[in-house]
Amino acid sequence: MRRLPLSLLLLSLAAPLGAGCELYDGPPQPSIVGAEDGVLEDATAPIVLSFSEPVDPATLDVAIIRLETDVEGNLLDEDADPVSEPEEFVSFVKGVATGGEAELVDGNATLVIKPSAPLPVGPKLALVIEKGLADVAGNVTKVRKRLLFGYSFKLDCDKPSTVFPTGKYFLLADVEKPLQTQVQLWAAFYVDPETGRVRGQATNADRDRTQVCPMSCKSTEACRLLPEPQCVAPSERAGTPDEHSDFVPNGTPPTGYSFTIDGCAVDQPGGKVVFATAPTDVVVQIPPVTLRNVTLTAEFAPDANGVLRGTGALAADTVLIGTTPSGKGEGNLVGRIVAADEAPADIPDPPPAP
């Protein structure tokens, strides 16, 4: 008996499976053009949002906001606080732009957004697409989507800086990839006001096990005094950097670690400052985790009470769990300066510059 060639045999087997079946047509999928690992180069250039297919303009509702979340990862308009709202830079809702210009082009498959002012360099941003976005066939996106991005920052320490002072800082890094966790850090930063050059030492911070709660806690628990007294697991996340008094530095291996930071502080209009660091490695013995080429980038500004606060991003080229590569590291960063009389006395200083 004559045998069919393999290609014809596979085709004959596949044909009955395709008969009567329709290909799935999903809703439009968005992406930011030119964002390499979520990083754009030019904060003055338009943001180009591409869709996998043309969209229905009447269903398009997008906004670019500063990425700020609660401890559960909710945006400020998604959390339990009915008053909190994210800082919005530009939006485009059903053909109406606010905070800049926006135009659908390419047969309604591309949205070009031109903010009226350059977006901030330092903090991580989010392009939020509200649910309800549909293509011309009526296929609808049923969930809100957020595309995270930020801008690269060139380290040129050659200008005076007065906004980011020498001092003790408390930082919270909410790591999103390759696994979700929070890293608390006490940092001692020394700033050259003539050049903006920063040298610092960031040290792991653990919950203070010597604190005493009004109630009785188990031996396996720690006392959390802020925002209110509570017995918690030592690994409990901090809600905001204002909870710094619950944490003490621990740079002693194997559970503690500390790493040196070199970077620049560059003053910006409006009393703000961008702080960015050169790549450095972070090595933790227990659990065995190594982060290669870690960088921090954040925008700091005084709040209404004059406290310098910042939001930004953490990134690592590679994360090793033991000796196994687990991909790139990404996370969000928030922090604040802490008065000398409120900070622990034993925060390590950086070694002298080489």
Residue pairs with C-beta under 8 A, 6 or more apart in sequence:
4 12
25 135
25 137
25 139
26 139
27 133
27 134
27 135
27 139
27 140
27 141
27 142
28 51
28 52
28 53
28 54
28 55
28 133
28 134
28 135
28 139
28 141
29 51
29 52
30 49
30 50
30 51
30 52
30 127
30 129
30 133
30 145
30 147
31 49
31 50
31 147
32 40
32 47
32 48
32 49
32 50
32 127
32 147
32 149
33 48
33 49
33 50
33 110
34 40
34 41
34 48
35 147
35 149
37 315
37 328
38 148
38 149
38 150
38 330
39 149
39 150
39 151
39 152
40 47
40 149
40 150
40 151
40 152
41 151
41 152
42 151
43 118
43 119
43 120
43 121
43 151
44 118
46 112
46 113
46 114
47 64
47 112
47 113
47 115
47 119
47 127
48 110
48 111
48 112
48 113
49 62
49 110
49 111
49 112
49 113
49 127
49 147
50 109
50 110
51 109
51 110
51 111
52 109
53 109
53 135
53 136
54 107
54 108
54 109
54 135
54 136
55 104
55 108
55 109
55 133
55 134
55 135
55 136
56 108
56 133
56 134
56 135
56 136
56 138
57 94
57 95
57 104
57 108
58 94
58 95
59 94
59 132
59 133
59 134
59 140
60 92
60 93
60 94
60 95
60 104
60 111
60 129
60 133
61 91
61 92
61 93
61 94
61 129
61 130
61 132
61 133
62 91
62 92
62 93
62 102
62 111
62 113
62 127
62 128
62 129
62 130
63 88
63 89
63 90
63 91
63 92
63 93
63 127
63 128
64 88
64 89
64 90
64 91
64 113
64 115
64 119
64 125
64 126
64 127
64 128
65 75
65 86
65 87
65 88
65 89
65 125
65 126
65 128
66 86
66 87
66 89
66 120
66 123
66 125
66 126
66 311
67 75
67 86
67 123
67 124
67 125
67 126
67 148
67 311
67 332
68 75
68 76
68 86
68 87
68 311
68 334
69 75
69 76
69 79
69 174
69 332
70 76
70 79
70 80
70 239
71 174
71 182
71 237
71 238
71 239
72 79
73 174
73 180
75 86
75 126
75 128
75 146
76 84
76 85
76 86
77 84
77 85
77 86
86 126
88 99
89 99
89 100
89 115
89 117
89 119
89 125
90 97
90 98
90 99
90 100
90 102
90 113
90 115
90 116
91 97
91 98
91 99
92 98
92 102
92 111
92 113
97 113
99 115
99 116
100 113
100 114
100 115
100 116
100 117
101 113
101 114
101 116
102 111
102 112
102 113
102 114
103 111
103 112
104 110
104 111
105 111
105 112
108 136
119 125
119 151
120 268
120 272
120 274
120 299
121 150
121 151
121 153
121 268
121 274
121 297
121 299
122 150
122 151
122 153
122 274
122 275
122 276
122 297
122 298
122 299
122 300
122 310
122 311
122 312
123 150
123 298
123 299
123 310
123 311
123 312
123 313
124 148
124 149
124 150
124 311
124 312
124 313
124 332
124 333
125 148
125 149
125 150
126 146
126 147
126 148
126 149
127 146
127 147
127 149
128 144
128 145
128 146
129 141
129 144
129 145
129 146
129 147
130 144
131 140
131 141
131 142
131 143
131 144
131 145
132 140
132 141
133 140
133 141
134 140
134 141
150 297
150 312
150 313
153 274
153 276
153 297
155 263
155 264
155 276
155 277
155 278
156 264
156 266
157 192
157 195
157 196
157 197
157 198
157 264
158 195
158 196
159 195
159 196
159 266
159 267
160 193
160 194
160 195
160 196
160 267
161 191
161 193
161 195
161 196
161 265
161 266
161 267
161 273
162 193
162 267
163 265
163 267
163 268
163 271
163 272
163 273
163 300
163 301
163 302
163 308
164 189
164 191
164 196
164 198
164 265
164 267
164 273
164 275
164 300
164 308
165 191
165 308
165 337
166 189
166 190
166 191
167 188
167 189
167 337
167 338
167 340
168 186
168 187
168 188
168 189
168 337
168 338
168 340
168 343
168 347
169 186
169 187
169 188
169 189
169 335
169 336
169 337
169 338
170 184
170 185
170 186
170 187
170 205
170 241
170 244
170 247
170 335
170 336
170 338
170 343
171 184
171 185
171 186
171 187
171 202
171 241
171 296
171 333
171 334
171 335
172 182
172 183
172 184
172 185
172 238
172 240
172 241
172 333
172 334
172 335
173 182
173 183
173 184
173 185
173 314
173 331
173 332
173 333
174 180
174 181
174 182
174 237
174 331
174 332
174 333
174 334
175 181
175 182
175 183
175 314
175 329
175 330
175 331
176 330
176 331
176 332
177 327
177 328
177 329
177 330
177 331
178 319
178 321
178 326
178 327
178 328
178 329
179 326
182 237
182 238
183 204
183 331
184 204
184 205
184 206
184 238
184 247
185 202
185 203
185 204
185 205
186 202
186 203
186 205
186 244
186 247
186 248
186 249
186 343
186 344
186 347
187 200
187 201
187 202
187 203
187 261
187 335
187 347
188 200
188 201
188 347
188 348
188 349
188 350
189 198
189 199
189 200
189 261
190 198
190 199
190 200
190 349
190 350
191 197
191 198
191 265
192 198
196 264
196 265
196 266
196 267
197 262
197 263
197 264
198 261
198 262
198 263
198 264
198 265
198 275
198 277
199 260
199 261
199 262
199 350
199 353
200 260
200 261
200 262
200 263
200 350
201 258
201 259
201 260
201 261
201 347
201 348
201 349
201 350
201 351
202 258
202 259
202 261
203 249
203 250
203 251
203 256
203 257
203 258
203 347
203 348
204 249
204 250
204 251
204 255
204 256
204 257
204 258
204 284
205 247
205 248
205 249
205 250
206 234
206 247
206 248
206 250
206 255
206 256
207 222
207 224
207 232
207 234
207 236
207 246
207 247
207 248
208 222
208 223
208 246
208 247
208 248
209 222
209 234
211 222
211 223
211 225
211 246
212 223
213 223
213 224
213 225
213 229
213 230
213 231
214 229
215 229
215 231
216 231
217 223
217 231
218 231
220 233
221 231
221 232
221 233
221 234
222 231
222 232
222 233
222 234
222 236
222 246
223 229
223 230
223 231
223 232
224 230
224 231
224 232
224 236
224 243
224 246
225 245
225 246
226 242
226 243
226 245
226 246
227 239
227 243
238 246
238 247
240 334
241 309
241 334
241 335
241 336
242 336
244 336
244 338
244 342
244 343
245 342
248 344
248 346
249 256
249 258
249 344
249 346
249 347
249 348
250 256
251 257
251 258
251 348
253 285
253 286
254 285
254 286
255 285
255 286
257 282
257 283
257 284
257 285
258 348
259 280
259 281
259 282
259 283
259 294
260 280
260 350
260 351
261 277
261 278
261 280
261 296
261 350
262 277
262 278
262 280
262 353
263 275
263 276
263 277
263 278
263 296
264 275
264 276
265 273
265 274
265 275
266 273
266 274
266 276
267 273
268 274
268 299
270 301
271 301
271 302
272 299
272 300
272 301
273 299
273 300
273 301
274 297
274 298
274 299
274 300
275 296
275 297
275 298
275 299
275 300
275 310
275 312
276 295
276 296
276 297
276 298
277 294
277 295
277 296
277 297
278 295
279 293
279 294
279 295
279 317
280 293
280 294
280 295
281 290
281 291
281 292
281 293
281 294
282 290
282 291
282 294
282 316
283 289
283 290
283 291
284 290
287 321
288 321
288 322
289 319
289 320
289 321
290 319
290 320
291 316
291 318
291 319
291 320
291 329
292 316
292 317
292 318
292 319
292 320
293 316
293 317
293 318
294 314
294 315
294 316
294 329
295 314
295 315
295 316
296 312
296 313
296 314
296 333
297 312
297 313
297 315
297 333
298 310
298 311
298 312
298 313
298 333
298 335
299 310
299 311
299 312
300 308
300 309
300 310
300 335
301 308
301 309
301 310
302 308
302 309
303 309
307 336
307 337
308 336
308 337
309 334
309 335
309 336
309 337
310 333
310 334
310 335
310 336
311 332
311 333
311 334
312 332
312 333
312 334
313 330
313 331
313 332
313 333
314 329
314 330
314 331
314 332
314 333
315 328
315 329
315 330
315 331
316 328
316 329
316 330
317 328
317 329
318 325
318 327
318 328
318 329
319 325
319 326
319 327
319 328
319 329
320 326
